[in-house]
Amino acid sequence: MILRRTCRQVAALLIAREDRALPLVERIALRLHLAACQACPIFERQVLTMRNAMRQWRNYIEE
């Protein structure tokens, strides 16, 4: 099936999503997998946590 992705593929998409906009088919496949998988949403939260930490680090001004 064209929308079926493995956890490894989804992890790559989650990381790629940080750098570029995903095509519609990839976004749909990602959502479908995240809805069915127990582990990948945890990895997604970890990626988002790292994104937020890096944003805060870049905006940090030493006093």
Residue, then its C-alpha position, 0 to 999 in steps of 0.5 A: m500500500i502506498l500510504r503504509r510506512t515502517c517505523r524507520q521510514v516514519a522516523a526519517l520523515l519526522i526528522a525531514r519534517e524539521d528541514r522541509a515541508l513534506p508532500l501531502v502523501e507523506r503527511i497523510a502516511l505519517r498521520l496514519h502511522l502515528a495513529a496506529c503505532q505506539a512508539c512513533p508518537i513518543f519519538e515525535r515528542q522527542v523530536l519536538t522537544m529537541r526543536n524547542a530546546m534548540r530554539q531556546w538555545r539560539n535565542y538565549i542571551e547571556e547576561 
